[in-house]
Each structure stands twice: as structure tokens, then as C-alpha cells.
Amino acid sequence: MDLSAAQWRKSSFSGDNGGHCVEVAGNLPCGIAVRDSKSPEHPALIFTPKEWLIFVNSMKYGRIII
């Protein structure tokens, strides 16, 4: 999948200390891409909008909400 047009944003919870950081690109027609900011050359995970909503709500509320 071509992610060359992806506009990556680092999580607001990620610091600049080299710790665990994720980046998200939501501007893609195929869905939402997530990658490790320390290894951007590795493959990204791609979520459909519905999958992303389920994931985000699960993290927010601590349970799977479908």
C-alpha cells in the first residue's frame, strides 16, 4: 500500500525522550494508518474507519464497544 501521501501525527501522549511513540495518518482514502515513530520504515497497520472507531473507543472506555 502506498503511504507516500500520508500526513503523520505523533500521539500527544508521546514525549521526546525516545520512548514508546506512535504516529497516525488519517488523511488516507483507504483508512487510518498507524506506525511506530521509531521505525517508520517498517509496515504500518491499516484500519478501516469502523475498526479505528472501535479501537479508539475501546482505549477510551476500557472495553470493546461495537
TIBA-90546 format. One record per residue (C-alpha): residue in three letters; x, y, z. Coordinates in steps of 0.02 Angstrom, whole numbers, plus 50000, padded with zeros to 5 digits. Example, Ala and Ser with C-alpha at 12.3 -4.5 7.8 and 13.67 -1.06 7.14 Angstrom:
! TIBA-90546
   r    px    py    pz
 ALA 50615 49775 50390
 SER 50684 49947 50357
END
This chain:
! TIBA-90546
   r    px    py    pz
 MET 50000 50000 50000
 ASP 50066 50171 49951
 LEU 50078 50282 50105
 SER 50184 50418 50023
 ALA 50042 50545 50041
 ALA 50015 50504 50225
 GLN 50019 50653 50343
 TRP 50085 50576 50504
 ARG 50042 50647 50676
 LYS 50130 50590 50834
 SER 50023 50548 50983
 SER 50003 50693 51106
 PHE 50049 50568 51242
 SER 50218 50534 51162
 GLY 50365 50628 51232
 ASP 50530 50674 51151
 ASN 50630 50555 51262
 GLY 50636 50412 51135
 GLY 50503 50310 51224
 HIS 50354 50219 51154
 CYS 50282 50329 51017
 VAL 50150 50301 50885
 GLU 50104 50404 50734
 VAL 49935 50407 50649
 ALA 49887 50461 50473
 GLY 49702 50494 50448
 ASN 49707 50578 50280
 LEU 49709 50419 50176
 PRO 49565 50359 50066
 CYS 49598 50178 50120
 GLY 49577 50211 50306
 ILE 49685 50256 50454
 ALA 49869 50207 50461
 VAL 49967 50182 50623
 ARG 50155 50158 50637
 ASP 50297 50157 50764
 SER 50381 50328 50755
 LYS 50549 50250 50799
 SER 50539 50132 50649
 PRO 50445 50223 50511
 GLU 50521 50109 50379
 HIS 50425 49960 50449
 PRO 50250 49920 50387
 ALA 50105 50019 50459
 LEU 49943 49947 50523
 ILE 49792 49999 50420
 PHE 49620 50014 50499
 THR 49453 50043 50414
 PRO 49358 50192 50488
 LYS 49243 50071 50582
 GLU 49390 49971 50651
 TRP 49476 50132 50705
 LEU 49320 50193 50795
 ILE 49305 50027 50888
 PHE 49491 50034 50935
 VAL 49485 50214 50996
 ASN 49325 50186 51096
 SER 49399 50028 51171
 MET 49551 50125 51230
 LYS 49445 50270 51292
 TYR 49317 50167 51388
 GLY 49423 50014 51432
 ARG 49309 49891 51343
 ILE 49259 49844 51167
 ILE 49112 49947 51107
 ILE 49038 49891 50941
END
